[in-house]
Structures are given as C-alpha cells and as structure tokens.
Amino acid sequence: MDETKRDTQAGCACHQTKKRSAEEYRKLCNRLSRIEGQIRGIRGMLDRDAYCPDILAQAAAANEALNAFSRELLSSHIRSCVVNDVRAGNDEIVDELLSTLRRLMK
C-alpha cells in the first residue's frame, strides 16, 4: 500500500515521504543502476580518449535513461499520491503537480 506522510509542523512540502511497494522500489532502483553503469561507461570512454561524438551519443543515451526514470516516477506519483489526495479533497496537490511539471519541462 502506498503511504504519503506530510510534515505539518511548518507546512513544508520538503519533508514529505512515500512508502513505495517492493516492486516499484525494485524497478526504480534497477533503472538507476543501469544509469549509473552508463555514467561509469562514459567516464571510461573519456579515460580512454574516445572520439567526442561517441561520448556524446552515450551521454544522450544516459540522459534519455534518466528521463525515462523521471517519467516512471512521475507516473507513479500521479497514480498514487495525486489521485489519493484529490479523492481526499486535497486539491493543493494539483498545484504541486503543476509546479513539478514546470520544473521537469525546463
């Protein structure tokens, strides 16, 4: 079960947490592990004096992998946190979502 906790002492959204299912946690960690491997690979290419366009191609792939991670996390957030908060009458979550989307779409 997804569970969101909010720190209401200061009304600060920066202290929110979410209990993720084991499956969601595993999927997100696997994605991050692959991204870490890609970044280490890019570093290795740089260490081996690889050709610039080859490094740039790998950097673009790593960037897309990180974007895919963000899309997966955002999807999960909308399907759980946002839906649950809207159903509970907390419409402020929509403003938070819009703010998050603005930051992601820079």
N, CA, C and O atoms as CSV, one atom per row, in Angstrom:
chain,resi,resn,atom,element,x,y,z
A,1,MET,N,N,0.849,-1.188,0.000
A,1,MET,CA,C,0.000,0.000,0.000
A,1,MET,C,C,0.885,1.239,0.000
A,1,MET,O,O,1.842,1.312,0.771
A,2,ASP,N,N,0.582,2.214,-0.852
A,2,ASP,CA,C,1.327,3.457,-0.883
A,2,ASP,C,C,0.873,4.335,0.271
A,2,ASP,O,O,-0.317,4.428,0.574
A,3,GLU,N,N,1.843,4.973,0.906
A,3,GLU,CA,C,1.523,5.810,2.046
A,3,GLU,C,C,2.338,7.086,1.944
A,3,GLU,O,O,3.564,7.034,1.849
A,4,THR,N,N,1.671,8.227,1.963
A,4,THR,CA,C,2.347,9.505,1.915
A,4,THR,C,C,2.238,10.160,3.270
A,4,THR,O,O,1.153,10.220,3.848
A,5,LYS,N,N,3.352,10.652,3.784
A,5,LYS,CA,C,3.368,11.344,5.073
A,5,LYS,C,C,3.743,12.786,4.816
A,5,LYS,O,O,4.617,13.071,3.997
A,6,ARG,N,N,3.092,13.687,5.505
A,6,ARG,CA,C,3.390,15.102,5.347
A,6,ARG,C,C,3.798,15.679,6.702
A,6,ARG,O,O,3.180,15.387,7.726
A,7,ASP,N,N,4.847,16.503,6.692
A,7,ASP,CA,C,5.291,17.199,7.891
A,7,ASP,C,C,4.445,18.459,7.998
A,7,ASP,O,O,4.624,19.400,7.225
A,8,THR,N,N,3.531,18.475,8.948
A,8,THR,CA,C,2.616,19.616,9.070
A,8,THR,C,C,3.116,20.660,10.052
A,8,THR,O,O,2.475,21.697,10.217
A,9,GLN,N,N,4.241,20.417,10.709
A,9,GLN,CA,C,4.742,21.382,11.682
A,9,GLN,C,C,4.984,22.737,11.041
A,9,GLN,O,O,4.547,23.762,11.563
A,10,ALA,N,N,5.676,22.744,9.919
A,10,ALA,CA,C,5.987,24.011,9.274
A,10,ALA,C,C,5.250,24.155,7.949
A,10,ALA,O,O,5.431,25.148,7.244
A,11,GLY,N,N,4.430,23.186,7.609
A,11,GLY,CA,C,3.734,23.220,6.335
A,11,GLY,C,C,4.684,23.094,5.157
A,11,GLY,O,O,4.389,23.559,4.056
A,12,CYS,N,N,5.815,22.468,5.393
A,12,CYS,CA,C,6.857,22.375,4.377
A,12,CYS,C,C,6.722,21.083,3.591
A,12,CYS,O,O,6.746,19.994,4.163
A,13,ALA,N,N,6.579,21.206,2.283
A,13,ALA,CA,C,6.443,20.027,1.435
A,13,ALA,C,C,7.755,19.269,1.284
A,13,ALA,O,O,7.767,18.149,0.774
A,14,CYS,N,N,8.863,19.871,1.723
A,14,CYS,CA,C,10.161,19.227,1.524
A,14,CYS,C,C,10.370,18.044,2.468
A,14,CYS,O,O,11.351,17.318,2.309
A,15,HIS,N,N,9.496,17.824,3.433
A,15,HIS,CA,C,9.643,16.713,4.370
A,15,HIS,C,C,8.642,15.598,4.104
A,15,HIS,O,O,8.381,14.777,4.983
A,16,GLN,N,N,8.087,15.563,2.921
A,16,GLN,CA,C,7.143,14.513,2.576
A,16,GLN,C,C,7.901,13.247,2.245
A,16,GLN,O,O,9.014,13.290,1.721
A,17,THR,N,N,7.292,12.127,2.553
A,17,THR,CA,C,7.878,10.840,2.202
A,17,THR,C,C,6.799,9.975,1.584
A,17,THR,O,O,5.609,10.269,1.696
A,18,LYS,N,N,7.227,8.903,0.931
A,18,LYS,CA,C,6.278,7.974,0.338
A,18,LYS,C,C,6.809,6.570,0.512
A,18,LYS,O,O,7.949,6.278,0.152
A,19,LYS,N,N,5.996,5.713,1.056
A,19,LYS,CA,C,6.332,4.302,1.179
A,19,LYS,C,C,5.978,3.641,-0.147
A,19,LYS,O,O,4.810,3.588,-0.532
A,20,ARG,N,N,7.002,3.136,-0.844
A,20,ARG,CA,C,6.789,2.503,-2.139
A,20,ARG,C,C,6.658,0.998,-1.975
A,20,ARG,O,O,7.211,0.405,-1.049
A,21,SER,N,N,5.927,0.405,-2.879
A,21,SER,CA,C,5.834,-1.054,-2.875
A,21,SER,C,C,7.217,-1.626,-3.196
A,21,SER,O,O,8.065,-0.938,-3.766
A,22,ALA,N,N,7.432,-2.868,-2.831
A,22,ALA,CA,C,8.709,-3.513,-3.120
A,22,ALA,C,C,8.959,-3.556,-4.625
A,22,ALA,O,O,10.092,-3.386,-5.075
A,23,GLU,N,N,7.907,-3.783,-5.398
A,23,GLU,CA,C,8.028,-3.858,-6.860
A,23,GLU,C,C,8.421,-2.500,-7.447
A,23,GLU,O,O,9.317,-2.423,-8.288
A,24,GLU,N,N,7.755,-1.434,-7.007
A,24,GLU,CA,C,8.085,-0.098,-7.515
A,24,GLU,C,C,9.520,0.267,-7.141
A,24,GLU,O,O,10.274,0.777,-7.970
A,25,TYR,N,N,9.890,0.004,-5.893
A,25,TYR,CA,C,11.243,0.300,-5.429
A,25,TYR,C,C,12.272,-0.455,-6.274
A,25,TYR,O,O,13.274,0.121,-6.696
A,26,ARG,N,N,12.023,-1.737,-6.518
A,26,ARG,CA,C,12.950,-2.562,-7.294
A,26,ARG,C,C,13.101,-2.022,-8.719
A,26,ARG,O,O,14.215,-1.918,-9.232
A,27,LYS,N,N,11.979,-1.680,-9.355
A,27,LYS,CA,C,12.028,-1.160,-10.726
A,27,LYS,C,C,12.815,0.147,-10.810
A,27,LYS,O,O,13.641,0.329,-11.704
A,28,LEU,N,N,12.550,1.055,-9.866
A,28,LEU,CA,C,13.250,2.341,-9.883
A,28,LEU,C,C,14.738,2.152,-9.601
A,28,LEU,O,O,15.574,2.785,-10.246
A,29,CYS,N,N,15.074,1.291,-8.647
A,29,CYS,CA,C,16.487,1.031,-8.346
A,29,CYS,C,C,17.200,0.392,-9.530
A,29,CYS,O,O,18.349,0.727,-9.816
A,30,ASN,N,N,16.527,-0.527,-10.221
A,30,ASN,CA,C,17.136,-1.148,-11.402
A,30,ASN,C,C,17.431,-0.105,-12.475
A,30,ASN,O,O,18.491,-0.131,-13.100
A,31,ARG,N,N,16.493,0.808,-12.683
A,31,ARG,CA,C,16.723,1.871,-13.668
A,31,ARG,C,C,17.932,2.712,-13.273
A,31,ARG,O,O,18.784,3.020,-14.106
A,32,LEU,N,N,17.997,3.080,-11.991
A,32,LEU,CA,C,19.118,3.901,-11.533
A,32,LEU,C,C,20.441,3.152,-11.645
A,32,LEU,O,O,21.462,3.755,-11.972
A,33,SER,N,N,20.438,1.870,-11.383
A,33,SER,CA,C,21.666,1.074,-11.507
A,33,SER,C,C,22.160,1.063,-12.951
A,33,SER,O,O,23.359,1.165,-13.206
A,34,ARG,N,N,21.222,0.939,-13.892
A,34,ARG,CA,C,21.616,0.973,-15.305
A,34,ARG,C,C,22.185,2.346,-15.675
A,34,ARG,O,O,23.162,2.440,-16.417
A,35,ILE,N,N,21.571,3.400,-15.154
A,35,ILE,CA,C,22.062,4.758,-15.424
A,35,ILE,C,C,23.457,4.934,-14.837
A,35,ILE,O,O,24.338,5.500,-15.484
A,36,GLU,N,N,23.657,4.455,-13.626
A,36,GLU,CA,C,24.995,4.534,-13.013
A,36,GLU,C,C,26.026,3.821,-13.878
A,36,GLU,O,O,27.138,4.313,-14.066
A,37,GLY,N,N,25.649,2.662,-14.402
A,37,GLY,CA,C,26.552,1.929,-15.286
A,37,GLY,C,C,26.861,2.716,-16.545
A,37,GLY,O,O,28.001,2.733,-17.009
A,38,GLN,N,N,25.845,3.370,-17.100
A,38,GLN,CA,C,26.066,4.188,-18.297
A,38,GLN,C,C,27.026,5.331,-17.997
A,38,GLN,O,O,27.909,5.628,-18.801
A,39,ILE,N,N,26.860,5.967,-16.859
A,39,ILE,CA,C,27.729,7.089,-16.486
A,39,ILE,C,C,29.163,6.602,-16.289
A,39,ILE,O,O,30.108,7.260,-16.726
A,40,ARG,N,N,29.328,5.447,-15.631
A,40,ARG,CA,C,30.675,4.884,-15.475
A,40,ARG,C,C,31.277,4.549,-16.840
A,40,ARG,O,O,32.475,4.726,-17.058
A,41,GLY,N,N,30.439,4.066,-17.754
A,41,GLY,CA,C,30.910,3.786,-19.109
A,41,GLY,C,C,31.373,5.037,-19.819
A,41,GLY,O,O,32.385,5.013,-20.519
A,42,ILE,N,N,30.663,6.112,-19.653
A,42,ILE,CA,C,31.053,7.392,-20.263
A,42,ILE,C,C,32.386,7.854,-19.682
A,42,ILE,O,O,33.262,8.330,-20.405
A,43,ARG,N,N,32.524,7.707,-18.369
A,43,ARG,CA,C,33.794,8.080,-17.733
A,43,ARG,C,C,34.938,7.243,-18.305
A,43,ARG,O,O,36.026,7.759,-18.563
A,44,GLY,N,N,34.682,5.949,-18.500
A,44,GLY,CA,C,35.688,5.078,-19.088
A,44,GLY,C,C,36.052,5.502,-20.497
A,44,GLY,O,O,37.221,5.463,-20.879
A,45,MET,N,N,35.059,5.906,-21.269
A,45,MET,CA,C,35.325,6.387,-22.625
A,45,MET,C,C,36.211,7.618,-22.591
A,45,MET,O,O,37.131,7.754,-23.397
A,46,LEU,N,N,35.931,8.508,-21.662
A,46,LEU,CA,C,36.737,9.719,-21.524
A,46,LEU,C,C,38.165,9.350,-21.139
A,46,LEU,O,O,39.126,9.898,-21.680
A,47,ASP,N,N,38.295,8.409,-20.191
A,47,ASP,CA,C,39.629,7.955,-19.762
A,47,ASP,C,C,40.411,7.323,-20.913
A,47,ASP,O,O,41.638,7.413,-20.953
A,48,ARG,N,N,39.705,6.682,-21.851
A,48,ARG,CA,C,40.347,6.014,-22.995
A,48,ARG,C,C,40.475,6.937,-24.218
A,48,ARG,O,O,40.832,6.495,-25.309
A,49,ASP,N,N,40.177,8.220,-24.012
A,49,ASP,CA,C,40.270,9.200,-25.101
A,49,ASP,C,C,39.385,8.838,-26.292
A,49,ASP,O,O,39.797,8.973,-27.444
A,50,ALA,N,N,38.182,8.383,-26.009
A,50,ALA,CA,C,37.242,8.034,-27.075
A,50,ALA,C,C,36.890,9.278,-27.895
A,50,ALA,O,O,37.030,10.409,-27.431
A,51,TYR,N,N,36.440,9.044,-29.097
A,51,TYR,CA,C,36.067,10.102,-30.024
A,51,TYR,C,C,34.843,10.854,-29.476
A,51,TYR,O,O,33.891,10.238,-28.998
A,52,CYS,N,N,34.881,12.174,-29.551
A,52,CYS,CA,C,33.841,13.031,-28.957
A,52,CYS,C,C,32.416,12.635,-29.347
A,52,CYS,O,O,31.572,12.502,-28.461
A,53,PRO,N,N,32.110,12.440,-30.634
A,53,PRO,CA,C,30.733,12.065,-30.981
A,53,PRO,C,C,30.288,10.745,-30.348
A,53,PRO,O,O,29.107,10.569,-30.049
A,54,ASP,N,N,31.225,9.822,-30.142
A,54,ASP,CA,C,30.871,8.564,-29.480
A,54,ASP,C,C,30.490,8.804,-28.024
A,54,ASP,O,O,29.529,8.220,-27.523
A,55,ILE,N,N,31.247,9.665,-27.345
A,55,ILE,CA,C,30.937,10.001,-25.957
A,55,ILE,C,C,29.601,10.733,-25.888
A,55,ILE,O,O,28.776,10.457,-25.017
A,56,LEU,N,N,29.397,11.668,-26.815
A,56,LEU,CA,C,28.140,12.426,-26.831
A,56,LEU,C,C,26.942,11.518,-27.067
A,56,LEU,O,O,25.878,11.736,-26.487
A,57,ALA,N,N,27.099,10.517,-27.901
A,57,ALA,CA,C,26.000,9.568,-28.148
A,57,ALA,C,C,25.664,8.807,-26.858
A,57,ALA,O,O,24.492,8.598,-26.543
A,58,GLN,N,N,26.681,8.403,-26.129
A,58,GLN,CA,C,26.440,7.697,-24.866
A,58,GLN,C,C,25.834,8.631,-23.814
A,58,GLN,O,O,24.986,8.211,-23.026
A,59,ALA,N,N,26.266,9.889,-23.799
A,59,ALA,CA,C,25.701,10.869,-22.872
A,59,ALA,C,C,24.220,11.099,-23.176
A,59,ALA,O,O,23.402,11.226,-22.265
A,60,ALA,N,N,23.887,11.150,-24.468
A,60,ALA,CA,C,22.481,11.313,-24.851
A,60,ALA,C,C,21.661,10.106,-24.406
A,60,ALA,O,O,20.524,10.260,-23.960
A,61,ALA,N,N,22.226,8.913,-24.523
A,61,ALA,CA,C,21.524,7.705,-24.084
A,61,ALA,C,C,21.318,7.719,-22.572
A,61,ALA,O,O,20.257,7.329,-22.085
A,62,ALA,N,N,22.321,8.164,-21.835
A,62,ALA,CA,C,22.194,8.248,-20.378
A,62,ALA,C,C,21.146,9.291,-19.994
A,62,ALA,O,O,20.373,9.088,-19.058
A,63,ASN,N,N,21.127,10.391,-20.714
A,63,ASN,CA,C,20.136,11.431,-20.459
A,63,ASN,C,C,18.729,10.900,-20.706
A,63,ASN,O,O,17.823,11.168,-19.916
A,64,GLU,N,N,18.532,10.159,-21.776
A,64,GLU,CA,C,17.217,9.573,-22.075
A,64,GLU,C,C,16.832,8.556,-21.005
A,64,GLU,O,O,15.663,8.466,-20.628
A,65,ALA,N,N,17.801,7.794,-20.515
A,65,ALA,CA,C,17.521,6.831,-19.451
A,65,ALA,C,C,17.071,7.546,-18.184
A,65,ALA,O,O,16.160,7.078,-17.500
A,66,LEU,N,N,17.695,8.669,-17.864
A,66,LEU,CA,C,17.288,9.446,-16.697
A,66,LEU,C,C,15.906,10.050,-16.906
A,66,LEU,O,O,15.109,10.120,-15.971
A,67,ASN,N,N,15.619,10.487,-18.130
A,67,ASN,CA,C,14.277,10.986,-18.441
A,67,ASN,C,C,13.231,9.882,-18.289
A,67,ASN,O,O,12.129,10.131,-17.801
A,68,ALA,N,N,13.574,8.664,-18.706
A,68,ALA,CA,C,12.651,7.539,-18.556
A,68,ALA,C,C,12.403,7.242,-17.077
A,68,ALA,O,O,11.279,6.926,-16.687
A,69,PHE,N,N,13.445,7.342,-16.256
A,69,PHE,CA,C,13.294,7.178,-14.813
A,69,PHE,C,C,12.316,8.225,-14.267
A,69,PHE,O,O,11.420,7.899,-13.488
A,70,SER,N,N,12.493,9.471,-14.678
A,70,SER,CA,C,11.622,10.555,-14.212
A,70,SER,C,C,10.180,10.334,-14.645
A,70,SER,O,O,9.254,10.568,-13.868
A,71,ARG,N,N,9.986,9.888,-15.878
A,71,ARG,CA,C,8.622,9.615,-16.354
A,71,ARG,C,C,7.968,8.505,-15.537
A,71,ARG,O,O,6.794,8.603,-15.180
A,72,GLU,N,N,8.721,7.460,-15.242
A,72,GLU,CA,C,8.198,6.347,-14.442
A,72,GLU,C,C,7.810,6.822,-13.041
A,72,GLU,O,O,6.741,6.478,-12.536
A,73,LEU,N,N,8.682,7.608,-12.421
A,73,LEU,CA,C,8.409,8.120,-11.079
A,73,LEU,C,C,7.222,9.080,-11.092
A,73,LEU,O,O,6.382,9.040,-10.193
A,74,LEU,N,N,7.147,9.934,-12.097
A,74,LEU,CA,C,6.027,10.862,-12.213
A,74,LEU,C,C,4.713,10.106,-12.402
A,74,LEU,O,O,3.700,10.448,-11.791
A,75,SER,N,N,4.734,9.102,-13.232
A,75,SER,CA,C,3.537,8.287,-13.454
A,75,SER,C,C,3.059,7.658,-12.146
A,75,SER,O,O,1.869,7.681,-11.831
A,76,SER,N,N,3.987,7.105,-11.406
A,76,SER,CA,C,3.649,6.503,-10.115
A,76,SER,C,C,3.082,7.546,-9.157
A,76,SER,O,O,2.112,7.287,-8.445
A,77,HIS,N,N,3.696,8.724,-9.146
A,77,HIS,CA,C,3.243,9.805,-8.269
A,77,HIS,C,C,1.803,10.205,-8.604
A,77,HIS,O,O,0.978,10.377,-7.707
A,78,ILE,N,N,1.511,10.349,-9.879
A,78,ILE,CA,C,0.162,10.750,-10.292
A,78,ILE,C,C,-0.847,9.666,-9.920
A,78,ILE,O,O,-1.912,9.961,-9.379
A,79,ARG,N,N,-0.505,8.410,-10.214
A,79,ARG,CA,C,-1.436,7.303,-9.968
A,79,ARG,C,C,-1.677,7.032,-8.481
A,79,ARG,O,O,-2.707,6.465,-8.117
A,80,SER,N,N,-0.751,7.425,-7.636
A,80,SER,CA,C,-0.923,7.142,-6.213
A,80,SER,C,C,-1.152,8.429,-5.419
A,80,SER,O,O,-2.276,8.706,-5.000
A,81,CYS,N,N,-0.117,9.199,-5.216
A,81,CYS,CA,C,-0.201,10.391,-4.365
A,81,CYS,C,C,-1.252,11.391,-4.834
A,81,CYS,O,O,-2.099,11.826,-4.053
A,82,VAL,N,N,-1.192,11.750,-6.106
A,82,VAL,CA,C,-2.111,12.774,-6.622
A,82,VAL,C,C,-3.555,12.278,-6.569
A,82,VAL,O,O,-4.439,12.980,-6.076
A,83,VAL,N,N,-3.787,11.089,-7.068
A,83,VAL,CA,C,-5.148,10.539,-7.060
A,83,VAL,C,C,-5.688,10.438,-5.639
A,83,VAL,O,O,-6.821,10.839,-5.372
A,84,ASN,N,N,-4.879,9.905,-4.729
A,84,ASN,CA,C,-5.332,9.755,-3.339
A,84,ASN,C,C,-5.640,11.099,-2.696
A,84,ASN,O,O,-6.645,11.238,-1.999
A,85,ASP,N,N,-4.776,12.098,-2.928
A,85,ASP,CA,C,-5.007,13.416,-2.336
A,85,ASP,C,C,-6.241,14.093,-2.921
A,85,ASP,O,O,-7.012,14.708,-2.184
A,86,VAL,N,N,-6.438,13.991,-4.221
A,86,VAL,CA,C,-7.630,14.594,-4.837
A,86,VAL,C,C,-8.891,13.931,-4.282
A,86,VAL,O,O,-9.859,14.612,-3.945
A,87,ARG,N,N,-8.876,12.616,-4.190
A,87,ARG,CA,C,-10.031,11.900,-3.620
A,87,ARG,C,C,-10.299,12.300,-2.178
A,87,ARG,O,O,-11.445,12.293,-1.728
A,88,ALA,N,N,-9.224,12.653,-1.443
A,88,ALA,CA,C,-9.370,13.060,-0.045
A,88,ALA,C,C,-9.725,14.539,0.084
A,88,ALA,O,O,-9.881,15.045,1.195
A,89,GLY,N,N,-9.854,15.232,-1.045
A,89,GLY,CA,C,-10.243,16.635,-1.013
A,89,GLY,C,C,-9.082,17.605,-0.953
A,89,GLY,O,O,-9.298,18.805,-0.787
A,90,ASN,N,N,-7.860,17.123,-1.083
A,90,ASN,CA,C,-6.689,17.992,-1.050
A,90,ASN,C,C,-6.363,18.448,-2.473
A,90,ASN,O,O,-5.530,17.849,-3.152
A,91,ASP,N,N,-7.019,19.497,-2.906
A,91,ASP,CA,C,-6.824,19.987,-4.265
A,91,ASP,C,C,-5.491,20.714,-4.452
A,91,ASP,O,O,-5.092,20.983,-5.585
A,92,GLU,N,N,-4.790,21.041,-3.344
A,92,GLU,CA,C,-3.491,21.704,-3.454
A,92,GLU,C,C,-2.473,20.808,-4.157
A,92,GLU,O,O,-1.478,21.295,-4.694
A,93,ILE,N,N,-2.722,19.515,-4.153
A,93,ILE,CA,C,-1.813,18.581,-4.812
A,93,ILE,C,C,-1.731,18.866,-6.307
A,93,ILE,O,O,-0.708,18.592,-6.934
A,94,VAL,N,N,-2.788,19.410,-6.878
A,94,VAL,CA,C,-2.777,19.745,-8.308
A,94,VAL,C,C,-1.780,20.866,-8.560
A,94,VAL,O,O,-1.034,20.824,-9.539
A,95,ASP,N,N,-1.761,21.871,-7.682
A,95,ASP,CA,C,-0.782,22.951,-7.828
A,95,ASP,C,C,0.647,22.415,-7.690
A,95,ASP,O,O,1.547,22.834,-8.417
A,96,GLU,N,N,0.843,21.485,-6.749
A,96,GLU,CA,C,2.157,20.873,-6.578
A,96,GLU,C,C,2.564,20.103,-7.839
A,96,GLU,O,O,3.712,20.179,-8.278
A,97,LEU,N,N,1.628,19.376,-8.405
A,97,LEU,CA,C,1.897,18.625,-9.629
A,97,LEU,C,C,2.264,19.567,-10.770
A,97,LEU,O,O,3.223,19.313,-11.499
A,98,LEU,N,N,1.517,20.639,-10.928
A,98,LEU,CA,C,1.813,21.607,-11.987
A,98,LEU,C,C,3.191,22.234,-11.794
A,98,LEU,O,O,3.922,22.438,-12.764
A,99,SER,N,N,3.543,22.539,-10.559
A,99,SER,CA,C,4.867,23.081,-10.257
A,99,SER,C,C,5.956,22.070,-10.604
A,99,SER,O,O,6.994,22.432,-11.158
A,100,THR,N,N,5.714,20.810,-10.277
A,100,THR,CA,C,6.671,19.745,-10.598
A,100,THR,C,C,6.836,19.624,-12.107
A,100,THR,O,O,7.959,19.511,-12.598
A,101,LEU,N,N,5.735,19.646,-12.845
A,101,LEU,CA,C,5.798,19.554,-14.296
A,101,LEU,C,C,6.558,20.731,-14.909
A,101,LEU,O,O,7.308,20.553,-15.868
A,102,ARG,N,N,6.367,21.934,-14.357
A,102,ARG,CA,C,7.102,23.096,-14.851
A,102,ARG,C,C,8.602,22.907,-14.672
A,102,ARG,O,O,9.382,23.236,-15.565
A,103,ARG,N,N,9.009,22.373,-13.513
A,103,ARG,CA,C,10.436,22.136,-13.267
A,103,ARG,C,C,10.992,21.078,-14.221
A,103,ARG,O,O,12.125,21.194,-14.690
A,104,LEU,N,N,10.202,20.059,-14.504
A,104,LEU,CA,C,10.661,18.987,-15.388
A,104,LEU,C,C,10.753,19.424,-16.843
A,104,LEU,O,O,11.548,18.874,-17.606
A,105,MET,N,N,9.953,20.402,-17.233
A,105,MET,CA,C,9.870,20.795,-18.634
A,105,MET,C,C,10.720,22.010,-18.978
A,105,MET,O,O,10.494,22.646,-20.008
A,106,LYS,N,N,11.665,22.335,-18.159
A,106,LYS,CA,C,12.550,23.482,-18.451
A,106,LYS,C,C,13.369,23.224,-19.672
A,106,LYS,O,O,14.167,24.072,-20.070
